[in-house]
Amino acid sequence: MYKTVNNFDLKRIIIGFMLFMLFIVLLPLMIIGFKDKDVKEIKKYEVSEKNDYRKNELEGKDLKNIKVYNKNKNKISEINLEEYIIGVVASEMPASFNEEALKAQAVAARTFAVSKMLFSCKEAKGGHICDTVHCQVYVGKDERIKGWGKEKGEEYWNKIKKAVEETNGEILTYEGNLVLNPQYFAVSSGKTENADDVFTFSKDYLKSVESPGEDIAPKYKSKEIFSYKEFIIKVNENYKEAHLNNENLLKQIEILERTEGGAVRTVRLGEQILTGVEFRKLFNLNSANFNMNFEKGKIEIQCIGYGHGVGMSQWGANVMGKDNKTYKEILSHYYKGIEIEFVNK
């Protein structure tokens, strides 16, 4: 017996067949699209989480010269690595600092430079590294001496040159790997920060350590003052979900948690929770180690320290140098478990 197929059933069959054919056509595209997204995510993961580069893999690589992108001139210059390090130390650390602190800075700066010769800065436009705070500041001899002035210029340059020469070719390694993140900053609050409390990565050599004696630094303490109105507008414009208002403002703001190093980990602003780093960026603060005072319609944000707080404190290094610690002891204090090895030797 044959079953009669009515018009309704026929339509259902046709629609079903068309949907099946559409699925067959789109299936390869769906698969390709998924794989492409996977590849991009894997590449992103490999770049952002890259933490191993065996020091012995540097053997045979040409690391004599580094390509530096000058942002102001939009130009790339190839510079001898050691000459470059002199210009970096002269730009990144006060020349009046102790010689051992300058040596420690030279080793950290050289390590960072070598890491960029392997994994170039994305803003260097074909160079290895840029000359701004995005990487590390570099200024050439003539310009730097001019900035210091004739009276002290040559003396300072020669002092830094000597510190660089006495650490010629020295870099930091950790468990046989080149240290790719030799972070440093200006002034600590008395302790440095764990890397994963500030950045998106964790490193065993970037752990919180004591860094006493820095309260003598000019930027150890700082403050910013805002009216309630200014504060509320700035927060609400940048964080729409905060919904801050002028009624009982004090009850709408709360520091929730601090890091091991003392910085603010999280802070509540109305209905929005920010990290301390986000709050620091929002109000252009010297550090994320802050407290807030509310008085007479104003908010006073008091900061301790200057910089991100991870790795070597430059003022702390100076204090240690004056306390007769060698540059190797300084580096070993701030970068736990590191060894000092050579490149270009």
C-alpha positions as CSV (number, residue, x, y, z in Angstrom):
1,M,0.0,0.0,0.0
2,Y,1.3,3.4,-0.9
3,K,1.0,6.4,1.4
4,T,-0.2,9.5,-0.2
5,V,2.0,12.5,0.3
6,N,0.0,15.7,0.7
7,N,1.2,19.2,0.0
8,F,1.9,19.9,3.6
9,D,4.2,16.9,4.0
10,L,5.9,17.7,0.7
11,K,6.7,21.2,1.9
12,R,8.1,19.8,5.1
13,I,10.3,17.4,3.1
14,I,11.6,20.2,0.9
15,I,12.3,22.6,3.8
16,G,14.1,19.8,5.6
17,F,16.2,18.9,2.6
18,M,17.1,22.6,2.1
19,L,18.2,23.0,5.7
20,F,20.3,19.8,5.5
21,M,22.1,21.1,2.3
22,L,22.6,24.5,4.0
23,F,24.2,22.7,7.0
24,I,26.5,20.7,4.6
25,V,27.6,23.9,2.9
26,L,28.2,25.9,6.1
27,L,29.8,23.1,8.1
28,P,33.4,23.6,6.6
29,L,33.2,27.3,7.1
30,M,32.1,26.8,10.7
31,I,35.0,24.4,11.3
32,I,37.6,26.7,9.6
33,G,36.3,29.7,11.6
34,F,36.7,27.8,14.8
35,K,40.2,26.6,14.0
36,D,41.2,30.1,13.0
37,K,40.0,31.5,16.3
38,D,41.8,28.7,18.2
39,V,45.1,29.5,16.4
40,K,44.8,33.1,17.3
41,E,44.1,32.3,20.9
42,I,47.0,29.9,21.0
43,K,49.4,32.5,19.5
44,K,48.1,35.1,21.9
45,Y,48.7,32.7,24.8
46,E,52.2,31.8,23.7
47,V,53.2,35.5,23.4
48,S,51.6,36.7,26.6
49,E,52.8,33.7,28.7
50,K,56.3,33.3,27.1
51,N,58.7,32.7,30.0
52,D,61.4,30.4,28.8
53,Y,64.4,31.2,26.6
54,R,67.4,29.1,27.5
55,K,70.5,31.2,28.0
56,N,72.6,28.7,26.0
57,E,70.4,29.5,23.0
58,L,71.9,32.9,22.9
59,E,75.3,31.4,21.9
60,G,76.1,32.4,18.3
61,K,73.5,35.1,18.1
62,D,74.6,38.6,17.1
63,L,73.9,40.7,20.1
64,K,76.5,43.4,19.6
65,N,74.1,46.0,18.3
66,I,70.5,46.9,19.1
67,K,68.0,48.6,16.8
68,V,66.4,51.5,18.8
69,Y,63.3,53.3,17.6
70,N,63.3,57.0,18.3
71,K,59.7,57.9,18.7
72,N,60.1,61.7,18.4
73,K,62.1,61.4,15.2
74,N,60.2,58.3,13.9
75,K,63.6,56.8,13.1
76,I,65.4,53.5,13.9
77,S,69.1,53.7,14.8
78,E,71.5,50.7,15.2
79,I,73.6,51.3,18.4
80,N,76.3,49.3,20.1
81,L,74.6,47.5,23.0
82,E,76.9,48.7,25.7
83,E,76.7,52.3,24.4
84,Y,72.9,52.0,24.5
85,I,73.0,50.8,28.1
86,I,75.0,53.8,29.1
87,G,72.3,56.0,27.6
88,V,69.5,54.0,29.4
89,V,71.2,54.1,32.8
90,A,71.8,57.9,32.3
91,S,68.1,58.3,31.6
92,E,66.5,55.9,34.0
93,M,68.5,56.4,37.2
94,P,69.9,59.6,38.9
95,A,73.6,59.9,38.1
96,S,74.1,61.0,41.7
97,F,73.2,57.5,42.9
98,N,75.7,55.0,44.4
99,E,78.0,53.2,41.9
100,E,76.7,49.8,42.9
101,A,73.1,50.9,42.3
102,L,74.2,52.1,38.9
103,K,75.8,48.8,38.1
104,A,72.6,46.9,39.2
105,Q,70.6,49.2,36.9
106,A,73.0,48.5,34.0
107,V,72.5,44.7,34.4
108,A,68.7,45.0,34.6
109,A,68.6,47.3,31.6
110,R,70.9,45.1,29.6
111,T,68.8,42.0,30.4
112,F,65.7,43.8,29.2
113,A,67.4,45.0,26.0
114,V,68.5,41.5,25.2
115,S,65.0,40.2,25.8
116,K,63.7,42.7,23.3
117,M,66.4,41.7,20.7
118,L,64.7,38.3,20.9
119,F,61.1,39.4,21.2
120,S,60.8,42.9,19.7
121,C,58.7,45.7,21.0
122,K,55.4,46.0,19.0
123,E,55.8,49.8,19.0
124,A,59.4,49.9,17.7
125,K,58.2,49.8,14.0
126,G,60.8,47.3,12.9
127,G,63.3,48.0,15.6
128,H,64.0,45.9,18.6
129,I,63.1,48.4,21.3
130,C,61.6,51.9,21.6
131,D,63.2,54.8,23.5
132,T,60.3,55.7,25.8
133,V,59.0,54.5,29.1
134,H,57.0,51.9,27.1
135,C,60.3,50.0,27.1
136,Q,63.1,51.9,28.8
137,V,64.1,55.5,28.2
138,Y,67.2,56.1,26.1
139,V,69.0,59.4,25.5
140,G,72.3,59.8,23.6
141,K,75.5,61.2,25.1
142,D,75.4,64.8,23.8
143,E,71.7,65.3,24.6
144,R,72.1,63.9,28.1
145,I,75.1,65.9,28.9
146,K,73.3,69.0,27.7
147,G,70.4,68.2,30.0
148,W,72.7,67.8,33.0
149,G,74.6,71.0,32.3
150,K,78.3,71.6,31.5
151,E,79.4,71.6,35.2
152,K,78.4,68.0,35.9
153,G,77.6,66.6,32.5
154,E,80.9,64.9,31.6
155,E,81.5,63.8,35.2
156,Y,78.1,62.1,35.4
157,W,78.4,60.4,32.0
158,N,81.9,59.0,32.8
159,K,80.6,57.8,36.2
160,I,77.8,55.9,34.5
161,K,80.1,54.7,31.7
162,K,82.4,53.2,34.3
163,A,79.5,51.3,36.0
164,V,78.4,49.9,32.6
165,E,81.9,48.9,31.7
166,E,82.4,47.1,35.0
167,T,79.3,45.0,34.2
168,N,80.1,44.5,30.5
169,G,77.9,41.8,29.0
170,E,76.3,40.7,32.3
171,I,72.6,39.7,32.2
172,L,70.2,38.0,34.6
173,T,69.1,34.4,34.3
174,Y,66.7,32.2,36.3
175,E,67.0,28.4,36.3
176,G,69.0,28.6,33.1
177,N,66.5,30.9,31.3
178,L,67.0,34.5,30.3
179,V,65.0,36.7,32.6
180,L,62.5,38.3,30.2
181,N,60.9,40.6,32.7
182,P,63.6,42.4,34.8
183,Q,61.1,45.0,36.0
184,Y,62.3,48.0,37.9
185,F,60.7,51.2,39.3
186,A,61.5,54.4,41.2
187,V,60.4,54.2,44.9
188,S,58.8,51.5,47.0
189,S,56.5,51.9,50.0
190,G,58.9,49.8,52.1
191,K,58.0,46.5,50.3
192,T,57.9,45.6,46.6
193,E,55.0,43.9,44.9
194,N,54.3,40.4,43.6
195,A,54.2,40.5,39.8
196,D,50.8,38.9,39.6
197,D,49.3,41.6,41.9
198,V,50.2,44.3,39.3
199,F,50.6,42.6,35.9
200,T,48.9,39.7,34.1
201,F,51.7,37.3,34.8
202,S,53.5,35.7,37.7
203,K,57.3,35.2,38.0
204,D,59.1,33.4,40.8
205,Y,61.9,36.0,40.6
206,L,59.4,38.9,41.0
207,K,58.1,38.3,44.5
208,S,57.4,40.9,47.3
209,V,60.5,41.7,49.4
210,E,61.3,44.2,52.1
211,S,62.9,47.5,50.8
212,P,63.6,49.7,53.8
213,G,65.1,53.2,54.0
214,E,63.2,54.7,51.0
215,D,61.2,57.3,53.1
216,I,64.1,59.7,52.3
217,A,63.1,59.7,48.6
218,P,61.5,63.0,47.3
219,K,58.5,61.1,45.8
220,Y,58.1,58.6,48.7
221,K,54.8,60.4,49.7
222,S,52.4,62.3,47.4
223,K,48.8,63.3,47.4
224,E,46.0,64.3,45.0
225,I,42.9,66.3,46.1
226,F,39.6,66.3,44.4
227,S,36.2,67.9,45.2
228,Y,33.4,65.4,45.7
229,K,31.9,66.6,42.4
230,E,35.2,66.1,40.5
231,F,35.6,62.7,42.0
232,I,32.1,61.6,41.2
233,I,32.2,62.9,37.6
234,K,35.5,61.2,36.9
235,V,34.4,57.8,38.2
236,N,30.9,57.8,36.6
237,E,32.3,59.0,33.2
238,N,34.8,56.1,33.1
239,Y,32.8,53.4,34.9
240,K,29.1,53.7,34.0
241,E,28.0,51.0,36.5
242,A,29.4,52.8,39.5
243,H,26.5,55.2,40.0
244,L,28.2,57.3,42.5
245,N,26.2,60.2,44.0
246,N,26.8,63.0,46.5
247,E,24.6,61.5,49.2
248,N,26.7,59.7,51.9
249,L,29.6,59.4,49.5
250,L,31.9,58.1,52.2
251,K,29.7,55.0,52.6
252,Q,29.9,54.3,48.8
253,I,33.7,54.1,48.8
254,E,35.7,51.3,50.4
255,I,39.2,49.8,50.1
256,L,38.4,46.1,50.1
257,E,41.7,44.3,50.0
258,R,45.5,45.0,49.9
259,T,48.3,43.0,48.4
260,E,51.3,41.5,50.2
261,G,53.3,44.6,49.3
262,G,50.7,47.0,50.7
263,A,49.1,48.3,47.6
264,V,45.3,48.3,47.1
265,R,44.2,45.1,45.4
266,T,40.5,46.1,45.1
267,V,38.4,49.2,45.9
268,R,34.6,49.6,45.8
269,L,33.3,52.7,44.1
270,G,29.5,52.7,44.4
271,E,28.4,49.6,42.6
272,Q,31.7,49.1,40.7
273,I,34.8,47.3,42.0
274,L,38.1,48.4,40.6
275,T,41.6,47.0,41.0
276,G,44.1,49.3,42.7
277,V,46.0,49.5,39.4
278,E,42.8,50.7,37.6
279,F,42.2,53.3,40.3
280,R,45.8,54.5,40.1
281,K,45.4,55.0,36.3
282,L,42.1,56.7,36.6
283,F,43.4,59.4,39.0
284,N,47.0,59.5,37.7
285,L,48.5,58.5,41.0
286,N,52.1,57.9,41.8
287,S,51.3,54.4,43.1
288,A,48.6,51.9,43.9
289,N,49.5,52.1,47.6
290,F,47.0,54.7,48.8
291,N,44.6,55.8,51.4
292,M,41.7,58.3,51.2
293,N,40.6,61.0,53.5
294,F,37.2,62.7,53.3
295,E,36.9,66.2,54.7
296,K,34.9,69.4,53.9
297,G,33.6,68.2,50.6
298,K,37.0,67.0,49.3
299,I,38.8,63.7,48.9
300,E,42.5,63.6,49.6
301,I,44.2,60.5,48.1
302,Q,47.5,59.9,49.9
303,C,50.1,57.7,48.1
304,I,53.3,56.0,49.3
305,G,55.9,55.0,46.7
306,Y,56.3,55.9,43.1
307,G,55.9,53.4,40.2
308,H,54.3,49.9,39.7
309,G,56.3,48.4,42.6
310,V,57.5,45.2,40.9
311,G,61.1,44.1,40.8
312,M,64.0,46.4,41.7
313,S,63.4,49.6,43.5
314,Q,65.9,52.1,42.2
315,W,65.9,54.1,45.5
316,G,66.1,50.9,47.4
317,A,69.1,49.9,45.3
318,N,70.7,53.2,46.2
319,V,70.1,52.7,49.9
320,M,71.6,49.2,49.7
321,G,74.6,50.5,47.8
322,K,75.3,53.2,50.4
323,D,75.0,50.4,53.0
324,N,78.0,48.7,51.3
325,K,76.0,46.1,49.4
326,T,77.4,45.1,46.0
327,Y,75.4,45.3,42.8
328,K,75.2,41.5,42.8
329,E,73.7,41.5,46.3
330,I,71.3,44.2,45.2
331,L,70.1,42.2,42.2
332,S,69.8,39.0,44.2
333,H,67.7,40.8,46.8
334,Y,65.2,42.2,44.4
335,Y,65.1,39.3,41.8
336,K,64.9,36.2,43.9
337,G,66.8,33.1,42.7
338,I,68.6,34.8,39.8
339,E,72.1,34.2,38.5
340,I,74.3,36.7,36.7
341,E,75.8,35.4,33.4
342,F,77.4,36.8,30.3
343,V,76.4,37.5,26.7
344,N,78.8,38.6,23.9
345,K,81.8,37.0,25.7
